[in-house]
Amino acid sequence: MKHLLSIESLDTTDLQQVLSLSARMKKLRGARNAPQPLKGQTWAMIFSKSSTRTRVSFEVGIDELGGNGVFLNANDIQLGRGETVEDTARVLCRYVHGIVIRTYGQKDVETLADIGKIPVINALTDDEHPCQILSDLFTIQEKLGAIEGKRVVFLGDGDCNVARSWIFAAARLGFELRIAAPQKFQPSAALLKRARKMSVAEGNIECYTDVFEAARGSDVLYTDVWVSMGKEAESQERLKLLAPYQLKLELLNVANRGALVMHCLPAYRDKEITSEVFDAHAETIFDQAENRLHVQKAIISLAAS
């Protein structure tokens, strides 16, 4: 796996390889024999979008793998101020050994990978958030065992980057995914068609407008912020339409016993999730956040190999 551009572009073997290596990375963290595949390497971290967990986990991960991370925000480079993505790729591949990029356009990530001669990791775009979903899958695997046969329910904006990556993960791995969202915020028919066409299990990806029907018998209840970066102008409409899709205690009452509550953070308490539910499931949510480090170390190691 040279690049991680999207969940859609990975095959099942790639996904399973990342999850397997993530467990080893977590176990060996801090050990004398911990692998350092980036020894002598420098990786660029291009962040057009701000972040807490993504930036810190990647910087720490690159360091623990023996490498050096150079952080570049939108004000540090010429990208977007006249220089093309193609020329940026040609320059950076002469200086660094890999690129982690968190930006708006998926096409920019794909162009960097196509033109440059070094690994490119998608740390988030408006289309997908592959590192997050790989970390989520790893967390579910730790707490519930294999994802096969599980029912995951995503509540809220079903057409956001996190939801899209969940859809392609379900297609690749065959677990049941239910998207609970108002009609306006459900994934497009074209995206669902692509995912269902590549799915290893027929009928495992479905959309619901009834939140209780979707949550019934679930093993995982998952939500994300309702107003993502770049959507601030829509905040009032979003908050109104998405209010019935709040992750609240009543939904856990129809889920399976021991169901996980997950949130990729930051959380806006008493909007997409109640404080009561968040605090009761904080251990899982912050384990999920920690696992970003271990999973991203696995991703970088595989890309650098």
N, C-alpha and C positions, 0 to 999 in steps of 0.2 A: 504494500500500500504506500505509494509515493506521496499522494495528496489526500487530504480530507476536504472535499469541496461541498458535499451534501450527504445526507443519509440516502437519498435517492440513487446517488452514483456508486454507493458501496454494494458489494454483494454479500450474501449471507456469511460466507467464510470470513470476509473482512470484519464484519460485525462481531462474530464469535471470537476472532483472534484478538480484537481490542478488549473484549470483556475478560477473556482468559488472562491476558497480560496485565490488565488492571489489577486483578487480584494479587498477582505476584508483586507488582509495584507497591501496593498497599502493605503487603506483608514485609517487604524488605526495606521500607522507608527507615532511614537512619542506621541501617546495618552496615557493617564494614564492607560487606560484599555486594552492596547495592550497585546495580549497573550504572555506568556513566557513558552511554553511547554518544553524548555530545561533547566529550572532552576535546578541547581545542577548537570548538565551533562557536560561532556567533550567529544568533537568530534575531531578525528584525521583527518587532511587534508594532504593526500599523493599526492605530485605533482612531477611526473617524467618529466612533461613538464611545461615550464614556462608559466606565464599568468599575465595579469593585471586585466581585468574585473572579471575573474572567481575567482581568489584568493581574491580580495578585497570584492567582493559581498558576497562570502561565509563567510569570516571572520566577516564582519559587520553583516550579517544575523544571524549567530550563536550567536553573542554577543547580538543583539537586541531580540533574542528569549530567552535570559537568560542564555545561555550556554557559555562554554569556548572552543575556538578552538586552537588546537596544530598543528602548521604547520610543515610538514616534507618533505623536498626535497630529491632528490635521494642520496645526500651525507650524510643525517642524519640517514638513516636506513640501515639495512643489506639486504633488498630486492634487488635482482639483483646482490648481491656480495656473493652469496653462500646460503643464507637462502631461502627456498622455500616460495612461496605465501601462501601455506597451513599453514606453521609454523608461518608466520607473522600474519595470520588471527587468529590462536589459541592464540597468545600472545596478540594482540591488543584487542581482545574481553574481556580480563580480566582487561584491563586498562580503556578503553573508552566506550562510549555509542553509537557511530556511526562513520562511516568512509565516508569521501568524497575523491574520488580518480580521479586524472587526469593523464592518463598514455597512453601507446601505445597499449597494447594488451587487447582486449575485454575479452579474456579468463581469464586474471588476475582479472578483476572486478567480473566476474561471480564466480570465485573460492573463492574470499574473501567472497562473499555473501553466497556461499554454505557451506563453512567450519565454518565461524564465526557465532556467535549467535546475531549479532547486525546489524542495518540497514546499507546498503551500497548505496552511491549515485555516479553514473557515472558522473563526471564533464568533461569528454571528453575521448574518445579513438579513435584509427584510424578507427574504425567501425562506431561509432555514436557520436552525440553530443546532447543528449536528453534535457538537461537543456536549451540550446540555443533555440531549436525549440519550447519548451513549452513557453519560454519568447516571441518568435516571434508570436506564436498563440495568446497569451494574448494581445500583442501590436495591432495586426490586429483587434481583438475583440473590443478593446478600441476605435479604430479609424474608423472602417468600420462596426461594428456590428458583428453578427454571421458569422463564417467562412463558413457555409453551403452556397453553391451557388456561392462562390467566385472562381476566377481563379488566381492561384499563378504560377509565372514563375521563375524558378531558372536558372541563366545564369552562364556558366563557366564549372568548373570541376564537372560534374554530377555524378561522382563516389566517391566524397569525403564524409567525415563523416556527414557534415551538409546536403548535398543532400540526403544521405541515410535516415537520420532521417526525412527529409521532405517527402520522399516517404512513409514511414510507417505512418506518421501522416495523410497523404492523404488517405491511406488505412483505417485507423481507423475512420476518421471523414467524409470522402466522398466528400470533396471539390475537385475541378479540379486542378491537378498539371501538369505543363509542364516543362520538363527538356530540356533546350537548350544547346547543347554541341557538339563538334566534335565527330565523331564516336569513336575515341580512348578513350575519356573521358566520355562516357555514362555508366550508371550503367549496371552491368552484367545481362545477361538474367536470371540467376538463382535468383538473388535478385528481379528482376521485377516479376518473376513468383510467388515468395513467397508473395510479397506485393499484387499482383492482386488476388491471391487466398484468402487472408484474407480481401480484400477490401469490404466495405459496399456499394459501388457504382460501377457498371460495367463501364469500359472504362474511368475512371477518372484520370489515370496516363499514360502519353504519353511522348515520347522522340522525339526531333526535332534536325535537324542539321541547319535548316533555322531559324536564330534568330528572324527575323521580323515576320515570320509566327507564331512562338511560342508566341511572345509578343503581337500579335494583340488581342485586347479585354480583356487584362489582368487587374486585380484589384491590383495586387502586383507584382513588379519587384524586384527580390532578387539576390544578388551576394555575393561572398566570395573571399578570396585571392586565387590566382592561384597557388602559391607555398607554400604549408603548411609545417610545421615542419617535417623534415625527407625527404622532396622532393627536397632539394636544388640542388642536382646533376642533376635534370631534368629541372632546371629553364629555360634554353635557349629554349629548345624544347617546354615547356609549354607556355612560353610567346608568341612564334611564332604561335602555333596552336590555342591558346585561344584568340588572339588579336581580331578576328572578333566578339567575344562574349562580348565585353566591354559594360557596361551599360552606354549608351549615350543618349543625348537628342532625337535623331531620333527614339529611341525605345519608348520613352514616347509619341511621336506623334501618335503612333498606339495603345497605351494602352487606357483603359477607362479613361475618365476625372476624375481627383482626385485620380488616381492610386498612391499607396504608393511605395516609393523606400526604400528598406531595405538592410542593410549590417551588418553582425554580428561582424565586427571589429576584428583586426586592418585593416584599409583600406589603400591600396597602390594607391593613387590618380593617375589618368591618366594611370593606368594599367587596373584593372578590372572595374573601375568606373571613369568617368571623374570628374575633380574638379568642373566643372560647375554643374553637376547633384548632386554630393555629397553636395555641399554648399546649393543648392536650397532645399534639402530635409534633411538637418542636424537635424532639430528638430525631425523628425520621427526617424532617425537613433540613436540619443542620448536618446530619450525616450525608444527605443528598448533596449539600453544598460542599462538604469536605471532599466528597468523592470526585468532584471536578478535578482536583489536583492529581489524584492517582490515575484517573482515566486519561487525562491530557498528557501525562507522562508516558502512558502506554501509546497513545496516538503519535506523539513526537518520536518516540523510539522506533516505532514501525516505519514512520515516514523517513527517518534518517538512516535506516538500515539498508 
